Amino acid sequence: MSCQNKNQLADNQAQVKVARVVSGQSLEVLGMAEQPNLISQVRLIGVDAPDLRQRPWGEAAKEQLEDLTGNAEQPVILEFDLEAKDKIGRTLAYVWKDKVLLNEELVKQGNALFVGRSPNHKYNQRLERAQQWARLMGQGIWNPEKPMRLTPAEFRRQNL
């Protein structure tokens, strides 16, 4: 007897429910492990969203991710690349909902930077194009009226 998932997912995917959006680049999800009520931390691959203290961009990124994931009843698909965890133990994933790559949407709307991190580079080209588009259109952090001055990494280094 084997358990077959209703929507036949590939080996490198998992269907989960979003318990909470932590920031513009991380989620807490239910249903990753054998225990369906265990909360797992997920970090979006290829995305560096502004810190929540980086106003107004951090909040905007978090709100967009909340909008994209929708209510907790609707599952999202996590797709994994070569490296499964980051150095603090979060699961690294591309997040899909209704055939939309949420990592890409965040970058395209100017709510996050694309940052390639080897060896996870399956969608680097898509993310790079999304960033070029956001920059050209002056979206979010690229808005010429009020651009974000520090990258999220620089901000975190200065505000530990």
N, CA and C of each residue as an Amber inpcrd file, in Angstrom:
protein
   480
   0.8440000  -1.1870000   0.0000000   0.0000000   0.0000000   0.0000000
   0.8860000   1.2470000   0.0000000   0.6770000   2.1040000  -0.9530000
   1.4230000   3.3560000  -0.9500000   0.4350000   4.5110000  -0.9310000
   0.8400000   5.5740000  -0.3180000  -0.0270000   6.7510000  -0.2660000
   0.2190000   7.5860000  -1.5120000  -0.7790000   7.7570000  -2.3190000
  -0.6430000   8.5830000  -3.5170000  -1.2560000   9.9470000  -3.2430000
  -0.4990000  10.9870000  -3.5100000  -1.0260000  12.3420000  -3.3460000
  -2.0630000  12.5850000  -4.4330000  -3.1400000  13.2750000  -4.0620000
  -4.2210000  13.5450000  -5.0220000  -3.7060000  14.2030000  -6.2910000
  -2.8650000  15.2140000  -6.1400000  -2.3880000  15.9330000  -7.3250000
  -0.9510000  15.5580000  -7.6260000  -0.6870000  14.3740000  -7.9390000
   0.6210000  13.8760000  -8.3700000   1.7060000  14.9450000  -8.4710000
   2.4390000  15.1220000  -7.4220000   3.5250000  16.0940000  -7.4160000
   4.8310000  15.3930000  -7.7640000   5.7480000  16.1500000  -8.3380000
   7.0720000  15.6130000  -8.6370000   7.8170000  15.3590000  -7.3190000
   8.9070000  14.6120000  -7.4080000   9.6850000  14.2860000  -6.2080000
  10.2300000  15.5230000  -5.5110000  10.4740000  16.5790000  -6.2760000
  11.0850000  17.7640000  -5.6830000  10.0320000  18.8020000  -5.2890000
   8.8020000  18.3570000  -5.0280000   7.7310000  19.2820000  -4.6670000
   6.9640000  18.7860000  -3.4500000   6.3120000  19.7380000  -2.7700000
   5.4360000  19.3950000  -1.6560000   4.2770000  20.3770000  -1.6540000
   3.0860000  19.8660000  -1.3870000   1.9220000  20.7450000  -1.2580000
   1.7220000  21.0210000   0.2220000   1.6600000  22.2990000   0.5800000
   1.5540000  22.6920000   1.9800000   0.5270000  23.8120000   2.1230000
   0.1790000  24.0860000   3.3730000  -0.6770000  25.2340000   3.6640000
   0.1760000  26.2750000   4.3720000  -0.0400000  27.5350000   4.0410000
   0.7160000  28.6150000   4.6650000   0.0780000  28.9330000   6.0120000
   0.8490000  28.7850000   7.0780000   0.3490000  29.1080000   8.4170000
   0.4830000  30.6090000   8.6510000   1.6150000  31.1690000   8.1820000
   1.8770000  32.5830000   8.4330000   2.9560000  33.0760000   7.4900000
   2.7890000  34.3150000   7.0360000   3.8430000  34.9760000   6.2720000
   4.6810000  35.7380000   7.2940000   5.9590000  35.3950000   7.3750000
   6.8510000  35.9970000   8.3700000   7.4000000  37.3230000   7.8540000
   7.7960000  37.3320000   6.5630000   8.3630000  38.5330000   5.9400000
   8.1620000  38.4010000   4.4350000   8.7750000  39.3020000   3.6790000
   8.6600000  39.2380000   2.2350000   9.4410000  38.1040000   1.6010000
  10.1750000  37.3450000   2.4220000  10.9570000  36.2410000   1.8600000
  10.8300000  34.9540000   2.6570000   9.9970000  34.9380000   3.6830000
   9.8750000  33.6960000   4.4430000   8.4530000  33.4440000   4.9440000
   8.1570000  32.1390000   5.0420000   6.8280000  31.6640000   5.4200000
   6.9510000  30.6050000   6.4970000   5.8680000  30.4020000   7.2150000
   5.7330000  29.2240000   8.0600000   4.6290000  28.4010000   7.4260000
   4.8990000  27.1260000   7.1960000   3.9240000  26.2700000   6.5140000
   3.6060000  25.0210000   7.3340000   2.4570000  24.4570000   7.0410000
   2.0120000  23.2160000   7.6640000   1.9780000  22.1290000   6.5990000
   2.3430000  20.9180000   6.9850000   2.1740000  19.7880000   6.0800000
   3.4280000  19.3330000   5.3610000   4.6010000  19.7960000   5.7950000
   5.8450000  19.3930000   5.1230000   6.2720000  17.9980000   5.5320000
   6.2270000  17.7460000   6.8190000   6.7500000  16.4750000   7.3240000
   5.6070000  15.4600000   7.4470000   5.8990000  14.3420000   8.0830000
   4.8830000  13.3210000   8.2930000   3.7980000  13.8590000   9.2260000
   4.1820000  14.7860000  10.1020000   3.1890000  15.3550000  11.0170000
   2.5490000  16.5810000  10.3630000   1.2660000  16.4880000   9.9760000
   0.6150000  17.5680000   9.2370000   0.4880000  18.8750000  10.0290000
   0.5910000  18.8140000  11.3560000   0.4370000  20.0420000  12.1430000
   1.7590000  20.6590000  12.5740000   2.8660000  20.1040000  12.0840000
   4.1800000  20.6340000  12.4150000   4.4670000  21.8500000  11.5340000
   4.8740000  22.9430000  12.1620000   5.1850000  24.1570000  11.3920000
   6.6340000  24.1090000  10.9280000   6.8360000  24.3790000   9.6450000
   8.1820000  24.4210000   9.0640000   8.4590000  25.8210000   8.5460000
   9.7150000  26.2550000   8.6980000  10.1440000  27.5620000   8.1910000
  10.5950000  27.3970000   6.7490000  10.1230000  28.2800000   5.8650000
  10.4980000  28.2210000   4.4590000  11.0540000  29.5700000   4.0300000
  12.1790000  29.5420000   3.3340000  12.8360000  30.7420000   2.8050000
  12.7460000  30.6790000   1.2880000  12.2290000  31.7380000   0.6640000
  12.1020000  31.7560000  -0.7910000  13.4710000  31.8490000  -1.4520000
  13.7080000  30.9920000  -2.4410000  14.9870000  30.9640000  -3.1560000
  15.0770000  32.1410000  -4.1230000  16.2700000  32.7540000  -4.1840000
  16.5520000  33.7730000  -5.1920000  16.0110000  35.1500000  -4.8870000
  15.4580000  35.3110000  -3.6790000  14.7880000  36.5560000  -3.3170000
  15.4290000  37.1330000  -2.0610000  15.7140000  38.4210000  -2.0750000
  16.1420000  39.1150000  -0.8630000  15.1920000  40.2840000  -0.6810000
  14.2310000  40.1140000   0.2230000  13.2280000  41.1570000   0.4700000
  13.7320000  42.1170000   1.5360000  13.2720000  43.3700000   1.4780000
  13.6750000  44.3280000   2.5020000  13.2890000  43.8430000   3.8980000
  14.1240000  44.1690000   4.8640000  13.8550000  43.8800000   6.2640000
  12.5580000  44.5880000   6.6650000  11.8040000  44.0070000   7.5890000
  10.5420000  44.6360000   8.0270000  10.7700000  46.0470000   8.5750000
  11.9660000  46.2940000   9.1200000  12.2680000  47.6390000   9.6490000
  12.6570000  48.6130000   8.5470000  12.8160000  48.1240000   7.3290000
  13.1330000  48.9850000   6.1800000  11.8250000  49.5190000   5.6230000
  11.3430000  50.5980000   6.2310000  10.0220000  51.1160000   5.8350000
  10.1360000  52.0050000   4.6170000   9.1390000  51.9950000   3.7100000
   7.9200000  51.1730000   3.7270000   8.0810000  49.8440000   2.9930000
   9.2720000  49.5470000   2.5030000   9.4560000  48.4110000   1.5940000
   9.2810000  47.0500000   2.2510000   9.7630000  46.9010000   3.4850000
   9.6530000  45.6060000   4.1670000   8.2120000  45.1860000   4.3580000
   7.3840000  46.1310000   4.8340000   5.9570000  45.8370000   5.0260000
   5.2770000  45.5570000   3.6940000   5.6340000  46.3210000   2.6530000
   5.0230000  46.1310000   1.3310000   5.3190000  44.7280000   0.8040000
   6.5550000  44.2630000   0.9920000   6.9400000  42.9210000   0.5280000
   6.1430000  41.8560000   1.2860000   6.0440000  42.0210000   2.5980000
   5.2970000  41.0470000   3.4060000   3.8260000  41.0390000   2.9950000
   3.2400000  42.2310000   2.8170000   1.8270000  42.3050000   2.4240000
   1.6040000  41.6670000   1.0570000   2.5280000  41.8940000   0.1090000
   2.3520000  41.2830000  -1.2030000   2.4040000  39.7610000  -1.0920000
   3.3320000  39.2380000  -0.2980000   3.4300000  37.7840000  -0.1530000
   2.1590000  37.2460000   0.5150000   1.6120000  37.9850000   1.4780000
   0.3440000  37.5680000   2.0980000  -0.7680000  37.5290000   1.0490000
  -0.8310000  38.5630000   0.2080000  -1.8500000  38.5970000  -0.8530000
  -1.6650000  37.4380000  -1.8290000  -0.4310000  37.1750000  -2.2110000
  -0.1460000  36.1170000  -3.1850000  -0.4680000  34.7160000  -2.6520000
  -0.2160000  34.5020000  -1.3640000  -0.4750000  33.1740000  -0.8110000
  -1.9520000  32.9850000  -0.5200000  -2.6950000  34.0830000  -0.3280000
  -4.1320000  33.9710000  -0.0960000  -4.4340000  33.4120000   1.2750000
  -5.6490000  32.8860000   1.4200000  -6.0180000  32.3800000   2.7470000
  -5.4080000  31.0010000   2.9810000  -5.3770000  30.6320000   4.2270000
  -4.6870000  29.3960000   4.6350000  -5.3410000  28.1310000   4.0890000
  -6.5910000  28.2290000   3.6290000  -7.2700000  27.0460000   3.1190000
  -6.7380000  26.6240000   1.7570000  -6.1780000  27.5690000   1.0110000
  -5.6730000  27.2540000  -0.3230000  -4.2110000  26.8630000  -0.2370000
  -3.8810000  25.6510000  -0.6680000  -2.4920000  25.1990000  -0.5680000
  -1.5810000  25.8880000  -1.5840000  -0.2990000  25.8660000  -1.2860000
   0.7240000  26.3110000  -2.2260000   1.6300000  25.1090000  -2.4800000
   2.3740000  25.1660000  -3.5650000   3.3200000  24.1000000  -3.8980000
   4.7280000  24.6320000  -3.6450000   5.5030000  23.8930000  -2.8850000
   6.9090000  24.2270000  -2.6930000   7.6960000  23.3800000  -3.6800000
   8.5980000  24.0280000  -4.4120000   9.4830000  23.2970000  -5.3240000
  10.9040000  23.4840000  -4.8260000  11.6180000  22.3820000  -4.6950000
  12.9620000  22.4140000  -4.1350000  14.0040000  22.3670000  -5.2360000
  15.1730000  22.9260000  -4.9480000  16.2840000  22.9020000  -5.8910000
  17.3620000  22.0050000  -5.2870000  18.6150000  22.2180000  -5.6480000
  19.6880000  21.3270000  -5.1940000  19.9470000  21.4020000  -3.6970000
  20.0000000  22.6080000  -3.1510000  20.2730000  22.7690000  -1.7200000
  18.9410000  22.9070000  -0.9810000  18.6950000  22.0050000  -0.0290000
  17.3840000  21.9230000   0.6090000  17.1950000  22.8870000   1.7780000
  18.2930000  23.2230000   2.4920000  18.1670000  24.0520000   3.7060000
  19.1910000  25.1840000   3.6710000  18.8520000  26.2920000   4.3550000
  19.8380000  27.3640000   4.4950000  20.6270000  27.1290000   5.7810000
  21.5620000  28.0310000   6.0780000  22.4620000  27.7770000   7.2070000
  21.7680000  27.8400000   8.5670000  20.5530000  28.4040000   8.6180000
  19.8410000  28.4000000   9.9020000  18.6880000  27.3930000   9.9160000
  18.7150000  26.4650000   8.9390000  17.7810000  25.3430000   8.9880000
  16.4340000  25.5290000   8.3040000  16.2330000  26.6790000   7.6590000
  14.9640000  26.8610000   6.9470000  14.9880000  26.0760000   5.6350000
  13.8360000  25.5830000   5.2360000  13.7070000  24.9040000   3.9470000
  13.7690000  25.9510000   2.8480000  14.5770000  25.7010000   1.8280000
  14.6900000  26.6180000   0.6870000  13.7550000  26.1410000  -0.4110000
  12.9300000  27.0600000  -0.9520000  11.9520000  26.6240000  -1.9510000
  11.5190000  27.7510000  -2.8760000  11.0550000  27.3210000  -4.0470000
  10.3050000  28.1970000  -4.9500000   8.8550000  27.9350000  -4.5670000
   8.0580000  28.9800000  -4.4550000   6.6750000  28.8170000  -4.0170000
   5.7370000  29.1150000  -5.1880000   4.8590000  28.1640000  -5.4790000
   3.9100000  28.2740000  -6.5880000   2.4940000  28.3000000  -6.0540000
   1.6720000  29.1520000  -6.6490000   0.2410000  29.1350000  -6.3460000
  -0.4870000  29.4430000  -7.6400000  -1.4310000  28.5960000  -7.9990000
  -2.1960000  28.7750000  -9.2450000  -1.2580000  28.9880000 -10.4390000
  -0.2150000  28.1740000 -10.5210000   0.7750000  28.2210000 -11.6240000
   1.5680000  29.5260000 -11.6990000   1.5470000  30.3200000 -10.6230000
   2.3210000  31.5640000 -10.5500000   3.4950000  31.3240000  -9.6020000
   4.6930000  31.6870000 -10.0570000   5.8940000  31.5720000  -9.2210000
   5.9570000  32.8220000  -8.3340000   5.6630000  32.6560000  -7.0390000
   5.5600000  33.8040000  -6.1360000   6.9000000  34.5190000  -5.9600000
   8.0050000  33.7610000  -5.9880000   9.3330000  34.3730000  -5.8830000
   9.4780000  35.4140000  -7.0020000   9.0820000  35.0330000  -8.2090000
   9.1950000  35.9070000  -9.3750000   8.2690000  37.1220000  -9.2550000
   7.0520000  36.9020000  -8.7730000   6.0800000  38.0010000  -8.6330000
   6.5980000  39.0790000  -7.6830000   7.1940000  38.6580000  -6.5580000
   7.7340000  39.6190000  -5.5830000   8.7890000  40.5150000  -6.2320000
   9.6580000  39.9000000  -7.0280000  10.7320000  40.6420000  -7.6970000
  10.1390000  41.5430000  -8.7810000   9.1880000  41.0140000  -9.5320000
   8.5820000  41.7520000 -10.6420000   7.8310000  42.9980000 -10.1690000
   7.2440000  42.9300000  -8.9800000   6.5100000  44.0790000  -8.4430000
   7.4280000  45.0480000  -7.6920000   8.7330000  44.7420000  -7.6730000
   9.6780000  45.6340000  -7.0070000   9.6350000  45.5380000  -5.4970000
   9.2050000  44.3860000  -4.9730000   9.1540000  44.2170000  -3.5210000
  10.2950000  43.3680000  -2.9800000  11.1700000  42.9220000  -3.8700000
  12.3320000  42.1400000  -3.4420000  13.3920000  42.2090000  -4.5300000
  14.6350000  41.9990000  -4.1160000  15.7430000  41.9210000  -5.0650000
  15.9540000  40.4750000  -5.4620000  16.4100000  40.2740000  -6.6950000
  16.8470000  38.9380000  -7.0980000  18.2850000  38.7820000  -6.6310000
  18.5560000  37.7110000  -5.8980000  19.9170000  37.3960000  -5.4780000
  20.1430000  35.9140000  -5.7530000  20.9860000  35.6410000  -6.7290000
  21.2850000  34.2530000  -7.0630000  22.1690000  33.6420000  -5.9970000
  21.8000000  32.4530000  -5.5580000  22.6070000  31.7570000  -4.5570000
  22.8710000  30.3430000  -5.0370000  24.0980000  30.0860000  -5.3820000
  24.4840000  28.7710000  -5.8550000  24.3020000  27.7720000  -4.7080000
  23.9290000  26.5510000  -4.9400000  23.7210000  25.9170000  -6.2380000
  22.2790000  26.0190000  -6.7380000  21.4290000  26.7610000  -6.0090000
  20.0130000  26.8570000  -6.3810000  19.8170000  27.9340000  -7.4340000
  19.7880000  27.5190000  -8.6930000  19.6560000  28.5480000  -9.7390000
  18.7020000  28.1510000 -10.8550000  17.7600000  27.2830000 -10.5570000
  16.8310000  26.7880000 -11.5750000  16.0720000  27.9190000 -12.2800000
  15.6350000  28.9310000 -11.5270000  14.8270000  30.0130000 -12.1080000
  15.5540000  31.3570000 -12.1220000  16.8860000  31.3310000 -12.0360000
  17.6440000  32.5900000 -12.0170000  17.3000000  33.4950000 -13.1920000
  17.1760000  32.9090000 -14.3830000  16.9100000  33.7250000 -15.5660000
  15.5600000  34.4390000 -15.4540000  14.5430000  33.7220000 -14.9950000
  13.2190000  34.3250000 -14.8180000  13.2640000  35.4380000 -13.7770000
  13.9640000  35.1860000 -12.6870000  14.0470000  36.1770000 -11.6110000
  14.8380000  37.4020000 -12.0630000  15.9050000  37.1720000 -12.8130000
  16.7210000  38.2730000 -13.3420000  15.8810000  39.1500000 -14.2750000
  15.1010000  38.5220000 -15.1510000  14.2330000  39.2740000 -16.0680000
  13.1720000  40.0520000 -15.3090000  12.6150000  39.4460000 -14.2850000
  11.5950000  40.1180000 -13.4720000  12.1810000  41.3720000 -12.8240000
  13.4370000  41.2650000 -12.3600000  14.0800000  42.4230000 -11.7290000
  14.3540000  43.5210000 -12.7490000  14.8060000  43.1380000 -13.9350000
  15.0440000  44.1400000 -14.9830000  13.7460000  44.8770000 -15.3080000
  12.6520000  44.1490000 -15.3810000  11.3480000  44.7340000 -15.6800000
  10.9460000  45.7200000 -14.5790000  11.0600000  45.2850000 -13.3090000
  10.6800000  46.1310000 -12.1700000  11.5100000  47.4110000 -12.1550000
  12.8010000  47.2790000 -12.4690000  13.7080000  48.4240000 -12.4800000
  13.3120000  49.4070000 -13.5860000  13.0580000  48.8770000 -14.7780000
  12.6390000  49.7170000 -15.9090000  11.3230000  50.4400000 -15.6210000
  10.4060000  49.7420000 -14.9610000   9.0840000  50.2960000 -14.6790000
   9.0540000  51.1550000 -13.4090000  10.1590000  51.2070000 -12.6790000
  10.1950000  51.9990000 -11.4450000   9.2580000  51.4600000 -10.3770000
   9.1330000  50.1350000 -10.3180000   8.2300000  49.4910000  -9.3660000
   8.8450000  49.4180000  -7.9660000   8.0340000  49.6400000  -6.9430000
   8.4260000  49.3890000  -5.5530000   9.7580000  50.0110000  -5.1660000
  10.7280000  49.1540000  -4.8350000  12.0370000  49.6220000  -4.3760000
  12.7890000  50.3920000  -5.4580000  12.3430000  50.2650000  -6.7070000
  12.9960000  50.9450000  -7.8310000  12.3200000  52.2790000  -8.1590000
  11.3190000  52.6650000  -7.3850000  10.5940000  53.9110000  -7.6300000
  11.5630000  55.0830000  -7.5610000  11.7140000  55.8460000  -8.6800000
  12.6810000  56.9500000  -8.6760000  12.3420000  58.0510000  -7.6690000
  11.0720000  58.1800000  -7.3000000  10.6630000  59.1900000  -6.3000000
  11.1790000  58.8450000  -4.9130000  11.1040000  57.5670000  -4.5500000
  11.6100000  57.1500000  -3.2380000  12.2390000  55.7640000  -3.3210000
  13.4310000  55.7110000  -3.9240000  14.1130000  54.4140000  -4.0650000
  14.6520000  53.9080000  -2.7290000  14.7890000  52.6090000  -2.6330000
  15.4090000  52.0120000  -1.4570000  16.9160000  52.2570000  -1.5780000
  17.5180000  52.8360000  -0.5670000  18.9340000  53.2190000  -0.6400000
  19.9010000  52.0890000  -0.3010000  19.5090000  51.2150000   0.6290000
  20.3800000  50.1090000   1.0420000  19.7630000  48.7910000   0.6180000
  20.5670000  47.8700000   0.1460000  20.0410000  46.5370000  -0.1300000
  19.6400000  45.9310000   1.2220000  18.7450000  44.9440000   1.2120000
  18.3720000  44.3050000   2.4830000  19.5860000  43.7750000   3.2410000
  20.5660000  43.2180000   2.5290000  21.7690000  42.6840000   3.1840000
  22.5590000  43.8100000   3.8630000  22.7160000  44.9450000   3.1680000
  23.4350000  46.0820000   3.7580000  22.6800000  46.6050000   4.9860000
  21.3730000  46.6960000   4.8630000  20.5500000  47.1810000   5.9700000
  20.7210000  46.2810000   7.2000000  20.6630000  44.9610000   6.9790000
  20.8030000  44.0340000   8.1010000  22.1790000  44.1310000   8.7350000
  23.2100000  44.3070000   7.9050000  24.5710000  44.4500000   8.4530000
  24.6820000  45.6890000   9.3370000  24.0410000  46.7850000   8.9160000
  24.1430000  48.0350000   9.6700000  23.2130000  48.0620000  10.8860000
  22.1990000  47.2090000  10.9060000  21.1930000  47.2660000  11.9660000
  21.0440000  45.9490000  12.7090000  22.1720000  45.3480000  13.0290000
  22.1340000  44.0510000  13.7340000  21.5360000  44.1830000  15.1170000
